[in-house]
Amino acid sequence: MGRLARSSLLCQALTPLACGFLVTHAGAAGTLWILTALAAVNFGLTAWLHRRVKAAALR
């Protein structure tokens, strides 16, 4: 795979451990809230990046 896929594969390997930690310490509801917040941040960053790419294409 190479260096390009390394970060993605590392995140995929750490996700079950991180979610298990969250469920243990924050409970199921807390884990759901944290994952929802992360999804909202991801959506916001994606929208911001989309606007930047669109603006750069117009120049």
C-alpha positions in Angstrom: 0.0 0.0 0.0 2.7 2.5 0.8 2.9 5.7 2.8 -0.2 7.2 1.3 -2.5 4.6 3.0 -0.6 4.4 6.3 -2.6 7.1 8.1 -5.9 5.6 7.0 -4.9 2.1 8.0 -3.7 3.3 11.4 -6.9 5.1 12.1 -8.9 2.0 11.1 -6.9 -0.1 13.5 -7.3 2.4 16.4 -11.0 3.0 16.0 -12.2 -0.1 17.9 -9.8 0.7 20.8 -10.9 4.3 20.9 -14.6 3.5 20.8 -14.1 0.8 23.5 -12.4 3.4 25.7 -15.2 5.8 25.1 -17.9 3.3 25.9 -16.1 2.3 29.1 -15.6 5.9 30.4 -18.4 7.9 28.8 -21.1 5.2 28.4 -23.1 4.5 25.3 -24.9 7.9 25.2 -21.7 9.8 25.7 -20.0 7.8 22.9 -22.9 8.6 20.6 -22.6 12.3 21.4 -18.9 12.4 20.8 -19.2 10.5 17.5 -22.0 12.9 16.5 -19.8 15.9 17.3 -16.9 14.4 15.3 -19.3 13.9 12.4 -20.4 17.5 12.5 -16.8 18.7 12.6 -16.0 16.5 9.6 -19.0 17.9 7.7 -18.0 21.4 8.5 -14.4 20.9 7.4 -15.6 19.2 4.2 -17.9 22.2 3.4 -15.1 24.6 4.1 -12.7 22.6 1.8 -15.4 22.5 -0.9 -15.7 26.3 -0.8 -12.0 26.8 -1.0 -11.6 24.5 -4.0 -14.5 26.1 -5.7 -13.1 29.6 -5.1 -9.6 28.5 -6.3 -11.1 27.1 -9.5 -12.7 30.4 -10.3 -9.4 32.3 -10.2 
